[in-house]
Amino acid sequence: MQTVVTHSSDPVSLSLSDLGWSEFFDDQLAADEAGLAPMRVATVHRSRLTAESQGGSARLTLAANVKTTDFAVGDWVLVEPDTHMLVRRLDRQALLQRRTEGGRPRQLIAANVDTLFVVTSCNDDFNPARLERYLALANEAGTNPVIVLTKVDQVADAAPFVEQAAALQAGLDVVMVNATASEAARVLAPWCGAGQTVALVGSSGVGKSTLLNTLSSKGPEDAQPTGAIREGDAKGRHTTTARSLHTIAGGGLVIDTPGMRTLHVSNVSVGIDMVFAEIADLAPECRFGNCTHDHEPGCAIHAAIAAGTLDPARVARWRKLLEENEANTPVPSGPRGNKILKTRGKKR
């Protein structure tokens, strides 16, 4: 299914630095590209792209061989200023993407995101295993993850949620917000300064659209629609159906994303190691170099579980993610000079 992406129509005049331009992108410009205009991709449709620049929004002209699916919201591109012909995409500083089911190409979520706000609420939506997947995704992309706890006003004590979230990764920032209150913008301000790009991810019904409206100070006529959650299972309906680029009142940019029901991991081994650093650091101490951490003698991880220094439930989630990542990560297959990428598939 083709994802259609929209952006804010707020009539705000933005400089390149306001849009997130930095030396990383400036260093990629060749001498003969001085006459091209840098623009940031704001919408991705089936057959067209639009982008934001210092002069406002523009629909880009695409060559016949250009596929819009190769672009993500947040990409920087060089464009002929008169014709708006897209010349080339600049290298990304970060790319958030996820594997989709059925062997289809990976879905591009957002590009050049500085901070990923992983939004979850203090109710049955709070799921450490799912949060660990988001963290691995952010780590692999080179994006700074922050756990944002919403609906804190609906529980007697939010401290247990904060404690569980903070334990998911060393040095992880965890913040509590009331998504409907203007105070939320102040709490998240350290990551939302001028020129900074943040993205919101999380399940439906956790308050992402409400938080977006608060961050961008949108009036009722421009606000993203919001919806209630079901009482029985704390799940919500999708109120955001497409990725959107919006300006933040503090000067940054925010990309909203639809709620994700599933998040399969693929090619995120470094990201997983960062989430489970306390486990990954122990693995080299096992007696056998090819230890599966299942039944072998001299396993350092099992010794730590027995000593009470490792949570067996967290170790089980670590092993599950490793196995899923290995099964889903493509590897070269076939004769030399004609190799193709194939996934290993599930282990039996």
C-alpha positions as a Markdown table, in Angstrom:
| # | Residue | x | y | z |
|---|---|---|---|---|
| 1 | Met | 0.0 | 0.0 | 0.0 |
| 2 | Gln | 1.4 | 3.4 | -1.0 |
| 3 | Thr | 1.7 | 5.8 | 1.9 |
| 4 | Val | 0.6 | 9.3 | 1.2 |
| 5 | Val | 2.4 | 12.0 | 3.3 |
| 6 | Thr | 1.1 | 15.5 | 4.0 |
| 7 | His | 2.6 | 18.5 | 5.6 |
| 8 | Ser | 1.6 | 21.5 | 7.6 |
| 9 | Ser | 0.2 | 24.4 | 5.5 |
| 10 | Asp | 1.1 | 27.0 | 8.1 |
| 11 | Pro | 2.3 | 30.1 | 6.3 |
| 12 | Val | 5.6 | 30.4 | 8.1 |
| 13 | Ser | 8.8 | 31.8 | 6.5 |
| 14 | Leu | 11.7 | 29.5 | 7.3 |
| 15 | Ser | 15.4 | 29.7 | 6.7 |
| 16 | Leu | 17.4 | 26.7 | 5.6 |
| 17 | Ser | 18.8 | 26.4 | 9.2 |
| 18 | Asp | 15.2 | 26.5 | 10.5 |
| 19 | Leu | 14.4 | 23.6 | 8.2 |
| 20 | Gly | 17.3 | 21.6 | 9.7 |
| 21 | Trp | 20.1 | 22.4 | 7.2 |
| 22 | Ser | 23.6 | 21.9 | 8.7 |
| 23 | Glu | 27.2 | 21.5 | 7.8 |
| 24 | Phe | 26.6 | 17.8 | 7.2 |
| 25 | Phe | 24.5 | 18.6 | 4.1 |
| 26 | Asp | 26.5 | 21.7 | 3.2 |
| 27 | Asp | 29.7 | 19.6 | 2.9 |
| 28 | Gln | 28.0 | 17.4 | 0.3 |
| 29 | Leu | 27.6 | 20.2 | -2.2 |
| 30 | Ala | 29.9 | 20.1 | -5.3 |
| 31 | Ala | 31.3 | 23.2 | -6.8 |
| 32 | Asp | 29.1 | 22.9 | -9.9 |
| 33 | Glu | 25.9 | 22.7 | -7.7 |
| 34 | Ala | 26.1 | 26.2 | -6.4 |
| 35 | Gly | 23.1 | 27.2 | -8.5 |
| 36 | Leu | 20.8 | 24.5 | -7.2 |
| 37 | Ala | 18.3 | 25.1 | -4.4 |
| 38 | Pro | 18.3 | 22.9 | -1.3 |
| 39 | Met | 14.8 | 21.8 | -0.4 |
| 40 | Arg | 13.5 | 19.4 | 2.3 |
| 41 | Val | 11.0 | 16.8 | 1.2 |
| 42 | Ala | 7.6 | 17.4 | 2.9 |
| 43 | Thr | 5.2 | 15.1 | 1.1 |
| 44 | Val | 5.5 | 11.8 | -0.7 |
| 45 | His | 2.7 | 10.8 | -3.0 |
| 46 | Arg | 2.5 | 7.9 | -5.4 |
| 47 | Ser | 3.7 | 10.0 | -8.4 |
| 48 | Arg | 4.9 | 13.3 | -7.0 |
| 49 | Leu | 6.9 | 15.0 | -4.2 |
| 50 | Thr | 6.6 | 18.4 | -2.6 |
| 51 | Ala | 9.3 | 20.1 | -0.6 |
| 52 | Glu | 9.8 | 23.0 | 1.7 |
| 53 | Ser | 12.4 | 25.8 | 1.0 |
| 54 | Gln | 13.2 | 29.3 | 2.1 |
| 55 | Gly | 10.7 | 30.4 | -0.5 |
| 56 | Gly | 7.9 | 28.2 | 0.7 |
| 57 | Ser | 6.4 | 24.9 | -0.6 |
| 58 | Ala | 7.0 | 23.6 | -4.1 |
| 59 | Arg | 5.9 | 20.6 | -6.1 |
| 60 | Leu | 9.0 | 18.9 | -7.5 |
| 61 | Thr | 9.4 | 17.9 | -11.2 |
| 62 | Leu | 10.7 | 14.3 | -11.4 |
| 63 | Ala | 12.7 | 12.6 | -14.1 |
| 64 | Ala | 11.0 | 9.5 | -15.7 |
| 65 | Asn | 13.3 | 7.1 | -13.8 |
| 66 | Val | 12.8 | 8.6 | -10.3 |
| 67 | Lys | 10.7 | 6.5 | -7.9 |
| 68 | Thr | 8.9 | 8.4 | -5.1 |
| 69 | Thr | 9.2 | 5.4 | -2.8 |
| 70 | Asp | 13.0 | 6.1 | -2.6 |
| 71 | Phe | 12.3 | 9.3 | -0.7 |
| 72 | Ala | 11.2 | 9.9 | 2.9 |
| 73 | Val | 9.7 | 12.9 | 4.7 |
| 74 | Gly | 12.7 | 14.9 | 5.9 |
| 75 | Asp | 15.1 | 14.1 | 3.0 |
| 76 | Trp | 17.2 | 16.9 | 1.6 |
| 77 | Val | 17.3 | 17.3 | -2.2 |
| 78 | Leu | 18.9 | 19.6 | -4.7 |
| 79 | Val | 16.5 | 21.2 | -7.1 |
| 80 | Glu | 16.7 | 23.4 | -10.2 |
| 81 | Pro | 15.3 | 26.7 | -8.9 |
| 82 | Asp | 13.4 | 27.7 | -12.0 |
| 83 | Thr | 11.9 | 24.3 | -13.1 |
| 84 | His | 11.8 | 22.6 | -9.7 |
| 85 | Met | 13.4 | 19.6 | -11.3 |
| 86 | Leu | 14.9 | 17.3 | -8.7 |
| 87 | Val | 18.6 | 16.7 | -9.4 |
| 88 | Arg | 19.7 | 14.5 | -6.5 |
| 89 | Arg | 19.0 | 13.5 | -3.0 |
| 90 | Leu | 21.7 | 14.3 | -0.4 |
| 91 | Asp | 23.1 | 11.6 | 1.9 |
| 92 | Arg | 21.0 | 11.1 | 5.0 |
| 93 | Gln | 22.3 | 11.8 | 8.5 |
| 94 | Ala | 19.7 | 9.4 | 9.9 |
| 95 | Leu | 17.0 | 7.2 | 8.4 |
| 96 | Leu | 14.1 | 5.6 | 10.3 |
| 97 | Gln | 12.7 | 2.6 | 8.5 |
| 98 | Arg | 10.9 | -0.6 | 9.3 |
| 99 | Arg | 10.5 | -4.0 | 7.7 |
| 100 | Thr | 7.0 | -4.8 | 6.4 |
| 101 | Glu | 5.4 | -8.2 | 6.1 |
| 102 | Gly | 5.3 | -10.2 | 2.9 |
| 103 | Gly | 8.8 | -9.6 | 1.7 |
| 104 | Arg | 8.0 | -6.1 | 0.5 |
| 105 | Pro | 10.7 | -3.4 | 0.5 |
| 106 | Arg | 11.3 | -1.7 | 3.9 |
| 107 | Gln | 9.0 | 1.2 | 4.6 |
| 108 | Leu | 10.8 | 4.6 | 5.0 |
| 109 | Ile | 9.4 | 6.3 | 8.1 |
| 110 | Ala | 11.3 | 9.6 | 8.3 |
| 111 | Ala | 14.8 | 10.9 | 7.4 |
| 112 | Asn | 17.3 | 13.2 | 9.1 |
| 113 | Val | 15.5 | 13.0 | 12.5 |
| 114 | Asp | 17.5 | 14.2 | 15.5 |
| 115 | Thr | 15.3 | 12.8 | 18.2 |
| 116 | Leu | 12.7 | 10.1 | 18.2 |
| 117 | Phe | 9.9 | 10.6 | 20.8 |
| 118 | Val | 8.6 | 7.1 | 21.5 |
| 119 | Val | 5.2 | 7.9 | 23.0 |
| 120 | Thr | 3.4 | 5.5 | 25.3 |
| 121 | Ser | 0.7 | 5.9 | 27.8 |
| 122 | Cys | 0.5 | 4.9 | 31.5 |
| 123 | Asn | -2.1 | 2.2 | 30.9 |
| 124 | Asp | -2.2 | -1.2 | 29.2 |
| 125 | Asp | -0.5 | 0.2 | 26.1 |
| 126 | Phe | 2.8 | 0.3 | 28.1 |
| 127 | Asn | 4.7 | -2.7 | 26.7 |
| 128 | Pro | 8.5 | -3.0 | 27.4 |
| 129 | Ala | 9.0 | -5.5 | 24.6 |
| 130 | Arg | 7.5 | -3.1 | 22.0 |
| 131 | Leu | 9.4 | -0.1 | 23.5 |
| 132 | Glu | 12.7 | -2.1 | 23.1 |
| 133 | Arg | 11.9 | -2.6 | 19.4 |
| 134 | Tyr | 11.4 | 1.2 | 19.0 |
| 135 | Leu | 14.7 | 1.8 | 20.8 |
| 136 | Ala | 16.6 | -0.6 | 18.6 |
| 137 | Leu | 15.1 | 1.1 | 15.5 |
| 138 | Ala | 16.2 | 4.5 | 16.7 |
| 139 | Asn | 19.7 | 3.4 | 17.8 |
| 140 | Glu | 20.4 | 1.7 | 14.4 |
| 141 | Ala | 19.2 | 4.9 | 12.6 |
| 142 | Gly | 21.6 | 7.1 | 14.6 |
| 143 | Thr | 18.6 | 9.0 | 16.1 |
| 144 | Asn | 18.4 | 9.9 | 19.8 |
| 145 | Pro | 15.4 | 8.1 | 21.5 |
| 146 | Val | 13.4 | 9.6 | 24.3 |
| 147 | Ile | 10.5 | 7.8 | 26.0 |
| 148 | Val | 7.5 | 10.1 | 26.4 |
| 149 | Leu | 4.9 | 8.9 | 29.0 |
| 150 | Thr | 1.4 | 10.3 | 28.5 |
| 151 | Lys | -1.8 | 10.0 | 30.4 |
| 152 | Val | 0.1 | 10.4 | 33.6 |
| 153 | Asp | -2.9 | 12.2 | 35.1 |
| 154 | Gln | -5.0 | 9.0 | 34.8 |
| 155 | Val | -2.9 | 6.9 | 37.2 |
| 156 | Ala | -2.4 | 7.2 | 40.9 |
| 157 | Asp | 1.4 | 6.9 | 40.6 |
| 158 | Ala | 3.3 | 7.2 | 37.4 |
| 159 | Ala | 6.7 | 6.4 | 39.1 |
| 160 | Pro | 6.6 | 2.6 | 38.3 |
| 161 | Phe | 6.2 | 3.4 | 34.6 |
| 162 | Val | 9.1 | 5.8 | 34.7 |
| 163 | Glu | 11.2 | 3.2 | 36.5 |
| 164 | Gln | 10.4 | 0.5 | 34.0 |
| 165 | Ala | 11.0 | 2.7 | 31.0 |
| 166 | Ala | 14.4 | 4.0 | 32.3 |
| 167 | Ala | 15.6 | 0.4 | 32.8 |
| 168 | Leu | 15.1 | -0.4 | 29.1 |
| 169 | Gln | 18.4 | 1.2 | 28.0 |
| 170 | Ala | 21.4 | 2.8 | 29.8 |
| 171 | Gly | 21.3 | 6.6 | 29.8 |
| 172 | Leu | 17.8 | 6.7 | 28.3 |
| 173 | Asp | 15.8 | 9.9 | 28.8 |
| 174 | Val | 12.3 | 9.4 | 30.1 |
| 175 | Val | 9.8 | 12.3 | 30.5 |
| 176 | Met | 6.2 | 12.5 | 31.7 |
| 177 | Val | 3.8 | 14.9 | 30.0 |
| 178 | Asn | 0.2 | 15.9 | 29.9 |
| 179 | Ala | -0.2 | 16.0 | 26.2 |
| 180 | Thr | -3.1 | 18.5 | 26.4 |
| 181 | Ala | -1.3 | 21.0 | 28.6 |
| 182 | Ser | 1.0 | 23.7 | 27.3 |
| 183 | Glu | 3.5 | 22.6 | 29.9 |
| 184 | Ala | 4.3 | 19.6 | 27.6 |
| 185 | Ala | 6.1 | 22.0 | 25.2 |
| 186 | Arg | 8.4 | 23.2 | 28.0 |
| 187 | Val | 9.2 | 19.7 | 29.1 |
| 188 | Leu | 10.1 | 18.6 | 25.6 |
| 189 | Ala | 11.9 | 21.9 | 24.7 |
| 190 | Pro | 15.4 | 20.6 | 25.1 |
| 191 | Trp | 14.9 | 18.5 | 22.0 |
| 192 | Cys | 12.7 | 20.9 | 20.0 |
| 193 | Gly | 15.0 | 23.9 | 19.5 |
| 194 | Ala | 15.5 | 25.8 | 16.3 |
| 195 | Gly | 16.7 | 23.6 | 13.4 |
| 196 | Gln | 16.0 | 20.4 | 15.3 |
| 197 | Thr | 13.8 | 17.7 | 13.9 |
| 198 | Val | 11.8 | 15.3 | 16.1 |
| 199 | Ala | 9.5 | 12.4 | 15.1 |
| 200 | Leu | 6.6 | 11.0 | 17.1 |
| 201 | Val | 6.1 | 7.2 | 17.0 |
| 202 | Gly | 3.9 | 4.9 | 19.1 |
| 203 | Ser | 0.6 | 3.0 | 19.1 |
| 204 | Ser | -2.7 | 4.5 | 18.2 |
| 205 | Gly | -4.5 | 6.2 | 21.1 |
| 206 | Val | -1.4 | 7.2 | 23.2 |
| 207 | Gly | -1.8 | 10.9 | 22.5 |
| 208 | Lys | 0.6 | 11.5 | 19.6 |
| 209 | Ser | -1.8 | 13.8 | 17.7 |
| 210 | Thr | -2.7 | 15.6 | 20.9 |
| 211 | Leu | 0.9 | 16.1 | 21.7 |
| 212 | Leu | 1.6 | 17.3 | 18.1 |
| 213 | Asn | -1.2 | 19.9 | 18.4 |
| 214 | Thr | 0.3 | 21.1 | 21.7 |
| 215 | Leu | 3.9 | 21.3 | 20.4 |
| 216 | Ser | 2.8 | 23.2 | 17.2 |
| 217 | Ser | 0.3 | 25.5 | 19.0 |
| 218 | Lys | -2.3 | 24.6 | 16.4 |
| 219 | Gly | -5.7 | 26.2 | 16.5 |
| 220 | Pro | -8.9 | 24.2 | 16.2 |
| 221 | Glu | -9.1 | 24.7 | 12.5 |
| 222 | Asp | -5.6 | 23.3 | 11.8 |
| 223 | Ala | -5.3 | 20.7 | 14.6 |
| 224 | Gln | -4.7 | 17.0 | 13.9 |
| 225 | Pro | -7.8 | 15.0 | 14.7 |
| 226 | Thr | -7.7 | 13.0 | 17.9 |
| 227 | Gly | -9.6 | 10.0 | 19.1 |
| 228 | Ala | -10.5 | 8.2 | 22.3 |
| 229 | Ile | -9.2 | 4.8 | 23.3 |
| 230 | Arg | -11.2 | 1.7 | 24.0 |
| 231 | Glu | -11.8 | 1.1 | 27.7 |
| 232 | Gly | -11.3 | -2.7 | 27.5 |
| 233 | Asp | -7.8 | -2.9 | 26.1 |
| 234 | Ala | -6.5 | 0.7 | 26.0 |
| 235 | Lys | -6.1 | 0.5 | 22.2 |
| 236 | Gly | -7.0 | 3.4 | 20.0 |
| 237 | Arg | -8.1 | 4.0 | 16.4 |
| 238 | His | -5.7 | 5.5 | 13.8 |
| 239 | Thr | -6.4 | 9.3 | 13.8 |
| 240 | Thr | -3.2 | 10.0 | 11.9 |
| 241 | Thr | -3.3 | 8.3 | 8.5 |
| 242 | Ala | -0.2 | 9.8 | 6.9 |
| 243 | Arg | 3.2 | 11.2 | 7.9 |
| 244 | Ser | 3.2 | 15.0 | 8.4 |
| 245 | Leu | 5.8 | 17.7 | 8.7 |
| 246 | His | 4.9 | 20.5 | 11.1 |
| 247 | Thr | 6.7 | 23.5 | 12.6 |
| 248 | Ile | 7.1 | 23.6 | 16.4 |
| 249 | Ala | 6.4 | 26.7 | 18.3 |
| 250 | Gly | 9.9 | 26.6 | 19.7 |
| 251 | Gly | 11.5 | 26.7 | 16.3 |
| 252 | Gly | 12.0 | 23.0 | 15.4 |
| 253 | Leu | 10.2 | 20.6 | 13.2 |
| 254 | Val | 8.1 | 17.6 | 14.1 |
| 255 | Ile | 7.1 | 14.6 | 12.0 |
| 256 | Asp | 3.9 | 12.8 | 13.0 |
| 257 | Thr | 3.4 | 9.2 | 12.0 |
| 258 | Pro | 0.5 | 6.8 | 12.0 |
| 259 | Gly | 0.2 | 4.3 | 14.9 |
| 260 | Met | 2.1 | 1.1 | 14.2 |
| 261 | Arg | 0.3 | -2.1 | 15.1 |
| 262 | Thr | 3.4 | -4.2 | 14.4 |
| 263 | Leu | 7.1 | -3.4 | 14.3 |
| 264 | His | 9.3 | -6.2 | 12.9 |
| 265 | Val | 13.1 | -5.8 | 13.3 |
| 266 | Ser | 15.6 | -6.3 | 10.5 |
| 267 | Asn | 19.2 | -5.4 | 10.1 |
| 268 | Val | 19.3 | -3.7 | 13.6 |
| 269 | Ser | 22.0 | -5.8 | 15.4 |
| 270 | Val | 23.9 | -2.7 | 16.6 |
| 271 | Gly | 20.7 | -1.1 | 17.8 |
| 272 | Ile | 19.8 | -4.3 | 19.7 |
| 273 | Asp | 23.2 | -4.4 | 21.4 |
| 274 | Met | 22.8 | -0.8 | 22.5 |
| 275 | Val | 19.4 | -1.5 | 24.1 |
| 276 | Phe | 20.6 | -4.7 | 25.8 |
| 277 | Ala | 24.1 | -3.5 | 26.5 |
| 278 | Glu | 24.3 | -5.2 | 29.9 |
| 279 | Ile | 23.6 | -8.5 | 28.3 |
| 280 | Ala | 25.6 | -8.0 | 25.1 |
| 281 | Asp | 28.7 | -7.1 | 27.2 |
| 282 | Leu | 28.5 | -10.4 | 29.0 |
| 283 | Ala | 28.3 | -12.6 | 26.0 |
| 284 | Pro | 32.1 | -12.5 | 25.2 |
| 285 | Glu | 32.8 | -13.9 | 28.7 |
| 286 | Cys | 31.0 | -17.2 | 27.9 |
| 287 | Arg | 33.3 | -20.3 | 27.8 |
| 288 | Phe | 32.4 | -21.1 | 24.2 |
| 289 | Gly | 32.7 | -18.5 | 21.5 |
| 290 | Asn | 29.6 | -19.9 | 19.7 |
| 291 | Cys | 27.5 | -20.0 | 22.9 |
| 292 | Thr | 23.8 | -19.8 | 22.1 |
| 293 | His | 23.1 | -18.8 | 25.8 |
| 294 | Asp | 20.6 | -21.6 | 25.9 |
| 295 | His | 22.1 | -24.7 | 27.6 |
| 296 | Glu | 25.9 | -24.6 | 27.2 |
| 297 | Pro | 28.1 | -24.9 | 30.3 |
| 298 | Gly | 30.1 | -21.8 | 31.3 |
| 299 | Cys | 27.5 | -19.4 | 29.9 |
| 300 | Ala | 28.1 | -16.0 | 31.5 |
| 301 | Ile | 24.5 | -14.8 | 30.8 |
| 302 | His | 23.0 | -17.8 | 32.6 |
| 303 | Ala | 25.4 | -17.3 | 35.5 |
| 304 | Ala | 24.2 | -13.7 | 35.8 |
| 305 | Ile | 20.6 | -14.8 | 35.8 |
| 306 | Ala | 21.4 | -17.4 | 38.6 |
| 307 | Ala | 23.2 | -14.7 | 40.5 |
| 308 | Gly | 20.1 | -12.4 | 40.3 |
| 309 | Thr | 22.0 | -9.6 | 38.3 |
| 310 | Leu | 20.0 | -10.2 | 35.1 |
| 311 | Asp | 16.3 | -10.3 | 34.6 |
| 312 | Pro | 15.4 | -13.6 | 32.9 |
| 313 | Ala | 12.4 | -12.0 | 31.2 |
| 314 | Arg | 14.6 | -9.3 | 29.7 |
| 315 | Val | 17.1 | -12.0 | 28.5 |
| 316 | Ala | 14.2 | -13.8 | 26.8 |
| 317 | Arg | 13.2 | -10.7 | 25.0 |
| 318 | Trp | 16.8 | -10.1 | 23.9 |
| 319 | Arg | 17.1 | -13.6 | 22.5 |
| 320 | Lys | 13.7 | -13.2 | 20.7 |
| 321 | Leu | 14.8 | -10.0 | 19.0 |
| 322 | Leu | 18.2 | -11.4 | 18.0 |
| 323 | Glu | 16.5 | -14.5 | 16.4 |
| 324 | Glu | 14.0 | -12.3 | 14.6 |
| 325 | Asn | 16.6 | -9.9 | 13.4 |
| 326 | Glu | 18.8 | -12.8 | 12.1 |
| 327 | Ala | 15.8 | -14.3 | 10.3 |
| 328 | Asn | 14.7 | -11.0 | 8.7 |
| 329 | Thr | 18.1 | -9.6 | 7.8 |
| 330 | Pro | 19.0 | -10.3 | 4.1 |
| 331 | Val | 22.3 | -12.0 | 3.3 |
| 332 | Pro | 24.0 | -12.4 | -0.1 |
| 333 | Ser | 23.1 | -15.6 | -1.8 |
| 334 | Gly | 23.9 | -17.2 | -5.1 |
| 335 | Pro | 27.0 | -17.5 | -7.4 |
| 336 | Arg | 29.8 | -15.0 | -7.3 |
| 337 | Gly | 29.1 | -12.0 | -9.4 |
| 338 | Asn | 25.3 | -12.7 | -9.4 |
| 339 | Lys | 24.4 | -12.6 | -5.7 |
| 340 | Ile | 21.0 | -11.6 | -4.5 |
| 341 | Leu | 19.8 | -10.7 | -1.0 |
| 342 | Lys | 17.7 | -13.3 | 0.7 |
| 343 | Thr | 16.4 | -13.6 | 4.2 |
| 344 | Arg | 17.1 | -16.7 | 6.3 |
| 345 | Gly | 13.6 | -17.1 | 7.4 |
| 346 | Lys | 12.4 | -18.4 | 10.8 |
| 347 | Lys | 14.5 | -21.0 | 12.5 |
| 348 | Arg | 12.8 | -24.4 | 13.0 |
